[in-house]
Amino acid sequence: MQKYYICTTAVAKGPFLLEDLYKIEVGEQDLIWASKWRSARYANEVAELKKHFREKWAMQHGGKRWSLLVKWKKLLFTAGVSVLIVLILYYAWPE
């Protein structure tokens, strides 16, 4: 298994497994180094951690985003129903 080292605020810590990095609070700008790499990388540049940061962002902002999406769906549905009623009345109304 790949071992990772993390450097936060000039303090190096490790070795960690990937699962351990998910559990601890890794910031996007923390430096991560693995033995197979030539140099350290920022955490948001590490392919294995990108999914973690996407999930973390979704957890923090998902509620707001979902709420906005539901409001837009309700608004579009209401507008669609209103247009449908107007069309029915226009074509079905006797002249």
C-alpha positions as CSV (number, residue, x, y, z in Angstrom):
1,M,0.0,0.0,0.0
2,Q,1.1,3.5,-0.8
3,K,2.2,5.6,2.2
4,Y,1.6,9.3,2.2
5,Y,3.3,12.1,4.2
6,I,1.6,15.4,4.9
7,C,3.1,18.8,5.7
8,T,0.8,21.3,7.4
9,T,2.0,24.6,8.8
10,A,5.7,23.5,8.4
11,V,5.2,20.3,10.4
12,A,5.6,17.0,8.6
13,K,3.5,14.1,9.6
14,G,3.2,10.5,8.5
15,P,3.3,7.9,7.1
16,F,-0.5,7.6,6.4
17,L,-2.6,5.3,4.3
18,L,-5.0,6.9,1.9
19,E,-7.9,6.1,4.2
20,D,-6.2,7.9,7.0
21,L,-5.9,11.0,4.9
22,Y,-9.7,11.0,4.4
23,K,-10.2,10.8,8.2
24,I,-7.9,13.7,9.2
25,E,-8.5,17.2,8.1
26,V,-6.4,17.7,5.0
27,G,-6.6,21.1,3.5
28,E,-6.4,21.6,-0.2
29,Q,-3.2,23.6,0.1
30,D,-1.4,21.1,2.4
31,L,1.6,19.4,0.8
32,I,1.4,15.7,0.3
33,W,4.3,13.5,-0.6
34,A,4.5,9.8,-1.5
35,S,7.6,7.7,-1.9
36,K,6.9,7.0,-5.6
37,W,6.8,10.8,-6.4
38,R,9.7,13.0,-7.2
39,S,8.4,16.0,-5.3
40,A,5.6,17.0,-3.0
41,R,2.2,18.1,-4.4
42,Y,-0.6,20.2,-3.1
43,A,-3.5,18.0,-1.8
44,N,-5.9,19.3,-4.4
45,E,-3.5,18.1,-7.1
46,V,-3.4,14.5,-5.8
47,A,-5.7,12.4,-8.0
48,E,-6.6,10.1,-5.1
49,L,-7.7,13.0,-3.0
50,K,-9.7,14.9,-5.6
51,K,-12.8,12.8,-5.0
52,H,-12.5,13.5,-1.2
53,F,-12.5,17.2,-1.8
54,R,-15.5,17.0,-4.1
55,E,-17.4,15.0,-1.5
56,K,-16.4,17.4,1.2
57,W,-17.5,20.4,-0.8
58,A,-20.8,18.7,-1.6
59,M,-21.4,18.0,2.1
60,Q,-20.7,21.6,3.0
61,H,-22.7,23.2,0.1
62,G,-25.0,20.5,-1.0
63,G,-28.0,21.6,1.1
64,K,-28.0,25.1,-0.3
65,R,-27.5,23.8,-3.9
66,W,-30.3,21.2,-3.5
67,S,-32.6,23.8,-2.1
68,L,-32.0,26.2,-5.0
69,L,-32.6,23.3,-7.5
70,V,-35.9,22.4,-5.9
71,K,-37.1,26.0,-6.0
72,W,-36.2,26.3,-9.7
73,K,-38.0,23.0,-10.5
74,K,-41.1,24.3,-8.6
75,L,-41.0,27.6,-10.5
76,L,-40.6,26.0,-13.9
77,F,-43.4,23.5,-13.1
78,T,-45.7,26.3,-12.1
79,A,-44.8,28.3,-15.2
80,G,-45.4,25.3,-17.4
81,V,-48.8,24.5,-15.9
82,S,-49.8,28.2,-16.3
83,V,-48.8,28.2,-20.0
84,L,-50.7,24.9,-20.5
85,I,-53.9,26.3,-18.9
86,V,-53.7,29.4,-21.0
87,L,-53.3,27.3,-24.2
88,I,-56.2,25.1,-23.3
89,L,-58.4,28.0,-22.5
90,Y,-57.4,29.8,-25.7
91,Y,-58.1,26.9,-28.0
92,A,-61.1,25.4,-26.1
93,W,-62.9,28.7,-25.5
94,P,-65.9,29.1,-27.8
95,E,-65.7,32.2,-30.0
